[in-house]
């Protein structure tokens, strides 16, 4: 996890406890978290089956927000598939549209894999789309209190268009704790 992610989570209002990727669902729940954040990381998400299974066991039990590799892991936890891009997404100028608001964010990206839109089940809908190649850039599953994005809202230096997502996550967690949906 990048330091700036932790800093932005703290700035949004969270108290943060970092757990290793190999923690079991039971170990995570023993920490009594209000939410789970799944960070970015390197490599092929298909090689991380044990993490996918752990995350699948936590779906619906905690609000979850994932970015980059965390997005791909969540997609697989819902039953979706990922694939290797012919050319990865690299750099700080990728336009991404929020399909709900139609707002376009300029994002920072650094990944070689993407989520297969056709493989996603109904409970996880596509929320963001890459305007360059139409790949999936975000998913949301409100009934599971989960959302994720492919790009890097913590980019530093880089565009700050997506930093609101950390506040959105905090406000959603507070809403869930106060009995919201």
Secondary structure, DSSP 8 states (H G I E B T S, - for coil): --HHHHHHHHHHT-------TT--HHHHHHTT-SEEEE---SS-GGG-HHHHHHHHHHBTTBEEEEETHHHHHHHHHTT--EEEEEEEEEEEEEEEEETTT--EEEEEEEEEEEE-GGG--TTSEEEEEETTT--EEEEEEGGGTEEEESS-TT-SSS--TTTHHHHHHHHHHHHHHTT--
